[in-house]
């Protein structure tokens, strides 16, 4: 078991709704799309970087 499930138990529908409401209260409705865009671009950069590293490794092995 991972640590999150030990402390929180199984996360279900009501818990997810509470988390979403807390996020809305903290950041507001206008800020969330900007946060998601930033998260998406960060994930894309990470994937691009790992792909570049894989390409370099494959070039060295050939």
HUHUQUI-V951375 format. One record per pair of residues at least 24 apart in sequence whose C-alpha atoms are under 8 Angstrom apart, sorted by sequence separation. I is the first residue (numbers start at 1). J is the second residue. D is the distance in Angstrom with one decimal. If there is no record, write none. Layout:
BEGIN
i/j/d
I/J/D
I/J/D
END
This chain:
BEGIN
none
END
